[in-house]
């Protein structure tokens, strides 16, 4: 510790209780030595301390530093006193380098004892030794012992030993000076929490002052950052998002430091945290409003939302939190405004179509009921024309123009990024209905394809995929992966998740011929199956279940693939091969070979065999070969 190693009393080579005459005598001696370049040493340099340089300048400064009473008291607290035979015995051990023995001697005078007129020098000396220690425990004991001395009634004896009798003792000020010096020594060595721990055995007054010292700098920086952000936001609302984000980043460390020192329940912490949150929220509001006024492109709403959520994470008081939540709720409503409006437009198109369909069908029913020729069977309804009339009842050109105007790439991206899963599902069903019923569907098809190409915002990534084979109860079939034992082929996804999200995962099973499997009753349009999944940060495995048949394998032999889609965007493809067991495959291959040999024999010329008989026999064998080949391919 520099306060000890470079202590003026050490440089002078005297104890802190030296008399004015001793000080002047020592000053004259070593100053003279220094002027002629003579080596200067002291038996109080102690071998366990680092070496010391004594130039004329250093010597002059050292004696100057201990001229005033306040300085004498201050520097004495970081050095040794030799007031009695016990002190002298301990110091002799220090001179020989045995500080452990010295500590043992002084320890007997202070352990479990209060400061008194006979041991105050021991309290000072042993605490100085502790402060020279390498461990945090030594430093902690040194600080506690030193402050115990200063707070004691006998500290006046210490002061009047090292300074004049007339010197007025200010205990709180002396403690503050000691703490300030110790904090300077610890600044680059220990964190704030570690330093606080070193003072943890001290009383409330010391703790309060320590907290004040530690909080002054972060509080000032936080207040300055808030003020600067406020000024920049007022002058330039277009960049308010950046200013608010910078405020969060520039005060995060200071706020965390404050929390570790005073806790998050104190008025000081709450006020500062809420002031940061309020300024960040205002940055979010101003940035959004300014961007709207200037009709900016880009996802400024999402940026404003993220900043507001950062403000929410900082806010402490309920009133501030509620205000932030209200703004987030407003932004969320605006975020999905385009989606809601587009869904309403698509619903109105469908509603108009269905209303026209009802009217036309009612007219046809009235015609069937009232037209005499139809009733007599002389005339019939042209149902093809009826269907055409229904489809032509909508001006699809106008519909295409309307949808092209609102389903821009920007709005499609907003739809995909929305977390309103039910509304998005409704949008998907309506846009596909429109494509199926439109007489001019090319525009709608293009919009759908553009939507599929947009990469969704997911809180998880797929690390790997495992193919599973299960029975109808989703129990794993342990037998080899062969046609004889394949039933329901499924997927298990190994994922890394960083958040919570509700998603629909679509699967498309594609066979070796490039056709995908689907069920008219259960399959979503364009896919084989789907799963509604809630992803959480704890999600590691996602079991998507299987697709197949409980009684037999429905997968043809060859290479298959399963495509995985989220938000109709392909995120993964897994291939797998289906085949018979080697034994069964050999049997079927052998059967084909035998039948092909038989076919060659049947095709040979035979006397007295009618042409019709030959054709029948050839066809019979060919049918057998075809059947076995189909079995081999599991078609």
Wavefront OBJ file of the C-alpha trace (Angstrom):
o trace
v 0.000 0.000 0.000
v 1.589 3.263 -1.162
v 0.350 5.208 1.871
v 2.627 3.012 3.974
v 5.463 2.316 1.542
v 5.895 6.028 0.659
v 4.916 7.352 4.081
v 6.788 10.577 5.017
v 7.702 9.080 8.413
v 9.239 6.069 6.692
v 11.193 8.307 4.283
v 12.403 10.334 7.267
v 13.366 7.118 9.074
v 11.474 7.926 12.280
v 8.382 6.758 14.170
v 5.143 8.718 14.109
v 5.515 9.615 17.802
v 8.905 11.318 17.252
v 9.297 14.651 19.035
v 9.804 17.934 17.182
v 13.484 17.915 18.252
v 13.944 14.337 16.911
v 12.310 15.313 13.647
v 14.553 18.347 13.165
v 17.668 16.363 14.102
v 16.804 13.608 11.641
v 15.996 16.160 8.934
v 19.363 17.867 9.276
v 21.251 14.590 9.182
v 19.673 12.940 6.118
v 19.403 16.247 4.206
v 23.153 16.662 4.593
v 23.717 13.074 3.457
v 21.506 13.643 0.423
v 23.359 16.813 -0.623
v 26.718 15.023 -0.774
v 25.215 11.937 -2.401
v 25.801 9.709 0.576
v 23.635 6.589 0.802
v 20.792 6.948 3.277
v 19.140 4.053 5.056
v 17.126 3.411 8.185
v 16.665 0.422 10.414
v 12.940 1.141 10.006
v 13.001 0.410 6.271
v 12.073 -3.150 7.323
v 13.134 -6.030 5.028
v 9.566 -7.051 4.172
v 8.907 -3.623 2.595
v 9.993 -2.623 -0.908
v 13.156 -0.533 -1.308
v 12.990 3.241 -0.992
v 14.660 6.112 -2.884
v 15.691 9.166 -0.818
v 16.658 12.102 -3.023
v 16.865 15.664 -1.705
v 13.515 16.467 -3.320
v 11.805 13.425 -1.819
v 13.291 14.133 1.622
v 12.236 17.802 1.570
v 8.696 16.867 0.576
v 8.476 14.192 3.286
v 9.380 16.628 6.086
v 7.094 19.265 4.567
v 4.197 16.766 4.606
v 4.433 16.281 8.384
v 4.715 19.918 9.426
v 0.972 20.457 9.935
v -0.948 18.731 12.736
v -3.639 17.354 10.415
v -1.021 15.756 8.180
v 0.836 14.354 11.180
v -2.324 12.560 12.328
v -3.150 11.356 8.811
v 0.291 9.893 8.021
v 0.679 8.458 11.542
v -2.323 6.229 10.868
v -0.325 4.603 8.064
v 2.871 4.097 10.085
v 4.058 2.853 13.481
v 4.343 4.237 17.016
v 6.957 3.139 19.570
v 5.484 4.167 22.917
v 6.405 1.371 25.302
v 8.630 -1.696 25.800
v 6.023 -3.960 24.176
v 5.942 -1.779 21.050
v 9.736 -1.747 21.042
v 9.945 -5.551 21.301
v 7.494 -5.994 18.422
v 9.357 -3.422 16.314
v 12.644 -5.257 16.861
v 10.993 -8.287 15.272
v 9.938 -6.070 12.340
v 13.537 -4.909 11.967
v 14.635 -8.553 11.749
v 11.866 -9.241 9.197
v 9.594 -11.287 11.454
v 6.316 -9.424 11.093
v 4.331 -12.524 12.171
v 5.932 -12.380 15.639
v 5.317 -8.644 15.870
v 1.680 -9.212 14.929
v 1.405 -11.900 17.597
v 2.752 -9.536 20.290
v 0.417 -6.656 19.403
v -2.456 -9.084 18.874
v -2.391 -10.094 22.534
v -3.038 -6.468 23.473
v -6.029 -5.904 21.185
v -7.806 -9.242 20.618
v -11.299 -9.101 22.139
v -10.342 -5.848 23.895
v -11.449 -2.263 23.617
v -9.079 0.615 22.905
v -7.561 2.100 26.057
v -4.707 4.363 27.097
v -2.265 1.456 27.198
v -3.010 -0.320 23.894
v -3.982 2.399 21.395
v -0.505 2.235 19.849
v -0.915 -1.548 19.438
v -4.248 -0.959 17.638
v -2.548 1.434 15.236
v 0.573 -0.663 14.679
v -1.131 -4.006 14.081
v -3.717 -2.420 11.754
v -0.850 -0.937 9.713
v 0.641 -4.430 9.465
v -2.742 -5.813 8.382
v -2.980 -3.175 5.632
v 0.343 -4.447 4.306
v -1.140 -7.948 3.990
v -1.797 -9.717 0.699
v -5.222 -11.156 1.522
v -8.603 -9.436 1.588
v -9.104 -10.778 5.103
v -5.959 -8.949 6.278
v -7.150 -5.719 4.648
v -10.585 -6.143 6.190
v -9.079 -6.585 9.686
v -6.762 -3.630 9.112
v -9.642 -1.335 8.143
v -11.878 -2.498 10.995
v -9.097 -2.122 13.590
v -8.000 1.273 12.282
v -11.543 2.707 12.357
v -12.148 1.196 15.797
v -9.120 3.184 17.017
v -10.361 6.442 15.463
v -13.863 6.020 16.906
v -12.576 5.273 20.416
v -12.379 7.730 23.322
v -8.618 7.168 23.440
v -8.062 8.361 19.888
v -7.371 11.744 21.511
v -4.369 10.126 23.218
v -3.144 8.941 19.812
v -3.630 12.398 18.279
v -1.896 14.237 21.099
v 0.992 11.768 20.893
v 1.692 12.545 17.221
v 0.435 16.172 17.102
v 0.130 19.188 19.388
v -2.093 19.135 22.457
v -3.987 22.067 20.960
v -5.069 20.139 17.855
v -8.858 19.791 17.666
v -10.038 16.252 16.951
v -12.778 15.769 14.327
v -13.497 12.029 14.376
v -15.947 11.869 11.408
v -13.580 13.942 9.272
v -10.640 11.720 10.219
v -12.603 8.611 9.231
v -13.551 10.236 5.927
v -9.915 11.079 5.195
v -8.881 7.511 5.996
v -11.624 6.027 3.790
v -10.827 8.407 0.917
v -7.175 7.345 1.012
v -8.040 3.645 1.186
v -10.455 3.979 -1.746
v -7.685 5.587 -3.777
v -5.435 2.632 -2.985
v -8.150 0.073 -3.868
v -9.473 1.812 -7.006
v -7.778 -0.237 -9.708
v -7.429 -3.394 -7.643
v -10.931 -4.214 -6.405
v -14.461 -3.823 -7.737
v -17.019 -1.725 -5.894
v -18.682 -4.767 -4.340
v -15.309 -6.189 -3.273
v -14.312 -2.869 -1.720
v -17.645 -2.619 0.116
v -16.996 -6.077 1.520
v -13.649 -4.912 2.943
v -15.586 -2.343 5.022
v -18.450 -4.692 5.926
v -17.457 -4.976 9.622
v -17.564 -1.216 10.094
v -20.503 0.636 11.652
v -23.402 2.434 9.968
v -21.711 5.851 9.848
v -18.772 4.447 7.926
v -21.072 2.463 5.628
v -23.159 5.554 4.921
v -20.132 7.653 4.029
v -18.722 4.833 1.930
v -21.981 4.548 -0.009
v -21.927 8.287 -0.586
v -18.365 8.150 -1.914
v -19.152 5.240 -4.204
v -22.392 6.678 -5.527
v -21.217 10.232 -6.230
v -19.561 9.384 -9.537
v -22.224 7.036 -11.014
v -25.044 9.357 -9.905
v -23.344 12.335 -11.533
v -22.733 10.381 -14.744
v -26.336 9.142 -14.899
v -27.756 12.631 -14.337
v -25.401 14.055 -16.963
v -26.349 11.375 -19.500
v -30.081 11.998 -18.946
v -29.609 15.756 -19.380
v -27.536 15.337 -22.552
v -30.026 12.871 -24.036
v -32.897 15.255 -23.288
v -31.178 18.141 -25.093
v -30.243 16.046 -28.126
v -33.782 14.610 -28.383
v -35.401 18.052 -28.322
v -33.066 19.320 -31.055
v -33.253 16.229 -33.276
v -36.306 14.010 -32.858
v -35.439 12.007 -35.989
v -32.486 10.446 -34.153
v -34.273 10.039 -30.820
v -34.108 6.238 -31.140
v -30.302 6.382 -31.205
v -30.177 8.851 -28.315
v -32.447 6.663 -26.170
v -30.476 3.518 -26.988
v -27.207 5.298 -26.171
v -28.673 6.478 -22.859
v -29.513 2.889 -21.930
v -26.064 1.646 -22.945
v -24.181 4.512 -21.259
v -25.981 4.214 -17.901
v -26.389 0.446 -17.658
v -23.083 -0.100 -15.851
v -23.560 2.826 -13.447
v -27.095 1.716 -12.599
v -25.889 -1.820 -11.897
v -23.124 -0.400 -9.682
v -25.642 1.699 -7.752
v -27.872 -1.326 -7.282
v -24.993 -3.355 -5.851
v -24.142 -0.545 -3.396
v -27.497 0.823 -2.194
v -29.932 -1.824 -3.457
v -32.933 -1.291 -5.739
v -35.354 -0.379 -2.952
v -33.756 2.948 -2.020
v -35.337 6.223 -3.096
v -32.120 7.314 -4.813
v -31.957 4.226 -7.033
v -35.675 4.315 -7.857
v -35.587 7.976 -8.877
v -32.547 7.575 -11.113
v -33.803 4.361 -12.742
v -37.228 5.886 -13.390
v -35.717 9.087 -14.805
v -33.681 6.993 -17.251
v -36.785 4.988 -18.191
v -38.897 8.135 -18.670
v -36.318 9.750 -20.958
v -35.944 6.532 -22.974
v -39.721 6.290 -23.315
v -39.940 9.897 -24.504
v -37.229 9.121 -27.063
v -39.348 6.193 -28.288
v -42.496 8.336 -28.545
v -40.773 11.279 -30.258
v -38.962 9.010 -32.709
v -42.161 7.220 -33.706
v -44.204 10.409 -34.073
v -41.480 12.152 -36.078
v -41.065 9.125 -38.366
v -44.812 9.039 -38.998
v -44.958 12.754 -39.741
v -42.108 12.432 -42.241
v -43.704 9.264 -43.706
v -40.427 7.413 -43.342
v -39.940 3.961 -44.784
v -38.285 1.245 -42.750
v -39.375 -0.462 -39.592
v -39.404 2.560 -37.288
v -42.358 1.160 -35.318
v -40.357 -1.936 -34.375
v -37.391 0.234 -33.345
v -39.628 2.414 -31.176
v -41.131 -0.740 -29.640
v -37.712 -2.190 -28.754
v -36.656 1.065 -27.111
v -39.889 1.189 -25.086
v -39.305 -2.382 -23.911
v -35.782 -1.432 -22.838
v -37.319 1.429 -20.859
v -39.696 -1.058 -19.243
v -36.734 -3.185 -18.131
v -35.190 -0.155 -16.384
v -38.310 1.286 -14.700
v -38.837 0.522 -10.996
v -41.914 2.363 -9.705
v -45.349 1.067 -10.692
v -46.468 4.428 -12.086
v -43.512 4.547 -14.482
v -43.897 0.890 -15.429
v -47.604 1.345 -16.180
v -46.921 4.400 -18.340
v -44.338 2.454 -20.353
v -46.708 -0.517 -20.712
v -49.467 1.768 -22.021
v -47.154 3.077 -24.731
v -46.024 -0.443 -25.635
v -49.666 -1.528 -25.880
v -50.422 1.426 -28.175
v -47.452 0.591 -30.401
v -48.445 -3.076 -30.516
v -51.912 -2.066 -31.670
v -50.418 0.068 -34.421
v -47.939 -2.666 -35.296
v -50.761 -5.012 -36.275
v -52.940 -2.312 -37.815
v -51.942 -3.246 -41.367
v -52.599 -6.928 -40.706
v -56.071 -6.237 -39.295
v -56.973 -3.921 -42.183
v -55.785 -6.423 -44.808
v -57.753 -9.236 -43.180
v -60.871 -7.040 -43.228
v -60.385 -6.324 -46.955
v -59.998 -10.036 -47.766
v -63.029 -10.870 -45.631
v -65.096 -8.266 -47.471
v -64.108 -9.818 -50.831
v -65.086 -13.272 -49.610
v -68.303 -11.968 -48.068
v -69.276 -10.236 -51.314
v -68.521 -13.414 -53.285
v -70.558 -15.598 -50.928
v -73.422 -13.096 -50.925
v -73.474 -13.124 -54.745
v -73.302 -16.929 -54.671
v -76.370 -17.091 -52.391
v -78.330 -14.702 -54.591
v -77.521 -16.585 -57.817
v -78.327 -19.958 -56.239
v -81.615 -18.554 -54.945
v -82.491 -17.322 -58.450
v -81.752 -20.807 -59.821
v -83.956 -22.429 -57.160
v -86.764 -19.994 -57.980
v -86.358 -20.844 -61.668
v -86.553 -24.582 -60.947
v -89.671 -23.978 -58.925
v -91.528 -21.642 -61.317
v -90.371 -22.457 -64.878
v -92.957 -24.780 -66.482
v -90.597 -26.192 -69.124
v -88.031 -27.106 -66.468
v -90.728 -28.686 -64.324
v -91.962 -30.740 -67.322
v -88.409 -31.810 -68.135
v -88.272 -30.010 -71.480
v -85.492 -27.746 -70.290
v -82.637 -28.107 -67.768
v -80.342 -25.889 -65.741
v -76.862 -25.309 -67.171
v -74.933 -25.747 -63.943
v -71.625 -24.921 -65.628
v -73.019 -21.540 -66.597
v -74.328 -21.057 -63.044
v -70.842 -21.690 -61.654
v -69.311 -19.280 -64.186
v -71.834 -16.599 -63.225
v -70.911 -16.976 -59.571
v -67.170 -16.669 -60.250
v -67.749 -13.706 -62.596
v -69.919 -11.900 -60.038
v -66.733 -10.282 -58.644
v -64.590 -7.852 -60.621
v -61.330 -9.719 -60.017
v -59.307 -7.092 -61.854
v -60.337 -4.482 -59.284
v -59.648 -6.966 -56.472
v -56.136 -7.546 -57.833
v -55.474 -3.807 -58.042
v -56.686 -3.331 -54.468
v -54.614 -6.201 -53.054
v -51.500 -5.198 -55.004
v -51.743 -1.758 -53.406
v -52.025 -2.959 -49.810
v -50.061 -6.223 -49.917
v -46.723 -4.572 -50.611
v -43.466 -6.277 -49.666
v -43.235 -3.980 -46.628
v -46.708 -4.913 -45.395
v -46.122 -8.607 -46.096
v -43.012 -8.391 -43.907
v -45.023 -6.706 -41.143
v -47.620 -9.473 -41.351
v -44.985 -12.183 -41.060
v -43.309 -10.436 -38.106
v -46.596 -10.038 -36.231
v -47.116 -12.225 -33.165
v -50.896 -12.380 -33.710
v -50.893 -16.036 -34.744
v -54.672 -16.407 -35.057
v -55.023 -13.299 -37.223
v -52.107 -14.435 -39.399
v -53.738 -17.844 -39.778
v -56.936 -16.128 -40.862
v -54.976 -14.027 -43.374
v -53.365 -17.152 -44.834
v -56.712 -18.933 -45.214
v -58.325 -15.883 -46.832
v -55.503 -15.197 -49.298
v -55.536 -18.856 -50.359
v -59.320 -18.794 -50.702
v -58.958 -15.725 -52.918
v -56.374 -17.492 -55.093
v -58.600 -20.577 -55.461
v -61.696 -18.626 -56.480
v -60.225 -15.791 -58.534
v -60.528 -15.902 -62.322
v -57.323 -13.831 -62.457
v -55.235 -15.564 -59.820
v -51.720 -14.805 -61.142
v -51.466 -11.613 -59.062
v -52.587 -13.392 -55.881
v -50.190 -16.276 -56.570
v -47.312 -13.812 -56.886
v -48.254 -12.181 -53.564
v -48.400 -15.592 -51.850
v -44.990 -16.573 -53.237
v -43.492 -13.264 -52.086
v -44.894 -13.881 -48.610
v -43.375 -17.370 -48.485
v -39.920 -15.983 -49.327
v -39.834 -13.667 -46.293
v -37.636 -15.085 -43.540
v -39.618 -15.249 -40.273
v -38.308 -13.835 -36.990
v -37.781 -16.910 -34.826
v -36.518 -17.200 -31.256
v -34.969 -20.591 -31.970
v -32.668 -22.349 -34.407
v -32.726 -25.994 -35.469
v -29.433 -27.660 -34.599
v -30.220 -31.146 -35.915
v -33.138 -33.393 -36.892
v -33.716 -37.055 -36.034
v -36.020 -39.387 -38.010
v -38.318 -41.443 -35.755
v -40.434 -44.569 -36.354
v -43.361 -44.996 -33.968
v -46.552 -47.010 -33.568
v -50.064 -45.565 -33.302
v -49.412 -44.719 -29.625
v -46.290 -42.694 -30.503
v -44.111 -45.378 -28.972
v -40.714 -45.815 -30.615
v -40.405 -49.016 -32.695
v -37.026 -50.447 -31.785
v -36.821 -52.786 -34.802
v -34.578 -51.971 -37.815
v -35.806 -49.216 -40.152
v -37.259 -51.487 -42.871
v -40.560 -51.552 -44.748
v -41.717 -54.573 -42.729
v -41.679 -52.510 -39.517
v -42.101 -48.878 -40.619
v -45.390 -47.327 -39.444
v -45.396 -43.630 -38.537
v -42.308 -41.700 -39.636
v -41.787 -38.529 -37.639
v -39.244 -35.901 -36.656
v -37.527 -34.801 -33.484
v -35.905 -31.391 -33.680
v -32.955 -30.488 -31.482
v -33.161 -26.722 -31.021
v -31.465 -23.808 -29.311
v -34.062 -21.346 -28.022
v -33.528 -17.820 -26.727
v -37.117 -16.755 -26.047
v -40.799 -17.642 -25.940
v -42.831 -17.955 -29.137
v -45.978 -19.695 -30.383
v -45.463 -21.097 -33.890
v -47.115 -23.416 -36.384
v -44.630 -25.881 -37.862
v -45.657 -27.397 -41.199
v -44.250 -30.639 -42.628
v -44.243 -31.758 -46.229
v -43.470 -35.444 -46.861
v -42.127 -35.826 -50.404
v -41.747 -39.312 -51.924
v -39.064 -40.507 -54.409
v -41.330 -39.476 -57.311
v -41.433 -35.869 -56.063
v -45.064 -36.004 -54.920
v -46.027 -34.928 -51.421
v -48.374 -36.894 -49.165
v -51.555 -35.268 -47.946
v -54.986 -36.045 -46.587
v -58.030 -34.217 -47.864
v -59.478 -34.300 -44.343
v -56.542 -33.397 -42.095
v -53.722 -31.893 -44.181
v -53.278 -28.092 -44.399
v -53.242 -26.805 -47.967
v -49.860 -27.478 -49.563
v -48.553 -29.564 -46.661
v -48.792 -33.024 -45.152
v -49.351 -32.055 -41.526
v -48.798 -29.278 -38.993
v -48.090 -28.821 -35.284
v -48.902 -25.909 -32.988
v -45.845 -25.519 -30.754
v -44.987 -23.149 -27.894
v -41.236 -22.563 -27.773
v -39.663 -21.466 -24.462
v -36.059 -20.704 -23.457
v -36.000 -24.181 -21.884
v -37.003 -25.941 -25.124
v -34.336 -28.396 -26.275
v -36.295 -31.072 -28.195
v -39.430 -30.572 -30.317
v -41.264 -33.804 -31.176
v -43.361 -33.251 -34.308
v -44.962 -36.708 -34.222
v -45.308 -39.066 -37.159
v -47.253 -39.597 -40.384
v -48.204 -43.016 -41.707
v -50.423 -46.040 -40.989
v -50.848 -48.275 -37.943
v -51.119 -51.558 -39.889
v -48.566 -51.290 -42.685
v -45.838 -49.158 -44.205
v -47.277 -46.580 -46.608
v -43.881 -45.311 -47.786
v -42.577 -46.515 -51.140
v -38.996 -47.727 -51.420
v -36.427 -45.062 -52.268
v -35.179 -41.729 -50.955
v -37.752 -39.520 -49.271
v -37.443 -36.074 -47.780
v -39.358 -34.120 -45.182
v -39.414 -30.348 -45.550
v -40.039 -28.267 -42.437
v -41.748 -24.882 -42.771
v -42.368 -22.119 -40.255
v -44.559 -19.222 -41.352
v -44.614 -21.005 -44.754
v -40.843 -20.504 -45.051
v -38.709 -23.619 -45.471
v -36.289 -23.820 -42.537
v -34.977 -27.396 -42.808
v -34.958 -30.480 -45.057
v -34.291 -34.010 -43.809
v -33.841 -36.972 -46.169
v -34.244 -40.660 -45.356
v -34.256 -43.944 -47.274
v -36.947 -46.618 -47.188
v -36.283 -50.220 -48.231
v -37.053 -53.840 -47.414
v -34.839 -55.841 -45.142
v -31.957 -57.489 -47.063
v -33.596 -60.904 -46.724
v -37.014 -59.767 -47.982
v -35.467 -57.714 -50.782
v -33.456 -60.753 -51.930
v -36.631 -62.867 -51.943
v -38.536 -60.360 -54.064
v -35.598 -59.855 -56.438
v -35.310 -63.636 -56.837
v -39.053 -63.905 -57.557
v -38.741 -61.296 -60.301
v -35.807 -63.150 -61.857
v -37.732 -66.461 -61.844
v -40.802 -64.830 -63.348
v -38.705 -63.120 -66.041
v -37.213 -66.543 -66.895
v -40.719 -67.967 -67.027
v -41.796 -65.120 -69.313
v -38.985 -65.890 -71.732
v -40.110 -69.546 -71.857
v -43.737 -68.606 -72.412
v -42.760 -66.225 -75.202
v -40.971 -69.040 -77.112
v -42.704 -70.723 -80.068
v -44.735 -73.799 -79.185
v -46.352 -76.171 -81.698
v -50.091 -76.441 -81.655
v -50.543 -73.408 -79.243
v -53.102 -70.917 -80.358
v -52.108 -67.246 -80.577
v -54.809 -66.277 -78.082
v -53.473 -68.826 -75.593
v -49.950 -67.468 -75.902
v -51.109 -63.893 -75.373
v -53.078 -64.931 -72.302
v -50.145 -66.863 -70.827
v -47.701 -63.986 -71.505
v -50.051 -61.456 -69.893
v -50.513 -63.669 -66.835
v -46.749 -63.814 -66.224
v -46.336 -60.079 -66.960
v -49.039 -59.272 -64.406
v -47.204 -61.385 -61.827
v -43.932 -59.579 -62.564
v -45.656 -56.208 -62.297
v -47.217 -57.143 -58.979
v -43.914 -58.344 -57.487
v -42.132 -55.195 -58.738
v -44.824 -53.064 -57.130
v -44.311 -55.002 -53.922
v -40.558 -54.445 -54.197
v -41.187 -50.690 -54.548
v -43.942 -50.912 -51.896
v -46.379 -49.085 -54.149
l 1 2 3 4 5 6 7 8 9 10 11 12 13 14 15 16 17 18 19 20 21 22 23 24 25 26 27 28 29 30 31 32 33 34 35 36 37 38 39 40 41 42 43 44 45 46 47 48 49 50 51 52 53 54 55 56 57 58 59 60 61 62 63 64 65 66 67 68 69 70 71 72 73 74 75 76 77 78 79 80 81 82 83 84 85 86 87 88 89 90 91 92 93 94 95 96 97 98 99 100 101 102 103 104 105 106 107 108 109 110 111 112 113 114 115 116 117 118 119 120 121 122 123 124 125 126 127 128 129 130 131 132 133 134 135 136 137 138 139 140 141 142 143 144 145 146 147 148 149 150 151 152 153 154 155 156 157 158 159 160 161 162 163 164 165 166 167 168 169 170 171 172 173 174 175 176 177 178 179 180 181 182 183 184 185 186 187 188 189 190 191 192 193 194 195 196 197 198 199 200 201 202 203 204 205 206 207 208 209 210 211 212 213 214 215 216 217 218 219 220 221 222 223 224 225 226 227 228 229 230 231 232 233 234 235 236 237 238 239 240 241 242 243 244 245 246 247 248 249 250 251 252 253 254 255 256 257 258 259 260 261 262 263 264 265 266 267 268 269 270 271 272 273 274 275 276 277 278 279 280 281 282 283 284 285 286 287 288 289 290 291 292 293 294 295 296 297 298 299 300 301 302 303 304 305 306 307 308 309 310 311 312 313 314 315 316 317 318 319 320 321 322 323 324 325 326 327 328 329 330 331 332 333 334 335 336 337 338 339 340 341 342 343 344 345 346 347 348 349 350 351 352 353 354 355 356 357 358 359 360 361 362 363 364 365 366 367 368 369 370 371 372 373 374 375 376 377 378 379 380 381 382 383 384 385 386 387 388 389 390 391 392 393 394 395 396 397 398 399 400 401 402 403 404 405 406 407 408 409 410 411 412 413 414 415 416 417 418 419 420 421 422 423 424 425 426 427 428 429 430 431 432 433 434 435 436 437 438 439 440 441 442 443 444 445 446 447 448 449 450 451 452 453 454 455 456 457 458 459 460 461 462 463 464 465 466 467 468 469 470 471 472 473 474 475 476 477 478 479 480 481 482 483 484 485 486 487 488 489 490 491 492 493 494 495 496 497 498 499 500 501 502 503 504 505 506 507 508 509 510 511 512 513 514 515 516 517 518 519 520 521 522 523 524 525 526 527 528 529 530 531 532 533 534 535 536 537 538 539 540 541 542 543 544 545 546 547 548 549 550 551 552 553 554 555 556 557 558 559 560 561 562 563 564 565 566 567 568 569 570 571 572 573 574 575 576 577 578 579 580 581 582 583 584 585 586 587 588 589 590 591 592 593 594 595 596 597 598 599 600 601 602 603 604 605 606 607 608 609 610 611 612 613 614 615 616 617 618 619 620 621 622 623 624 625 626 627 628 629 630 631 632 633 634 635
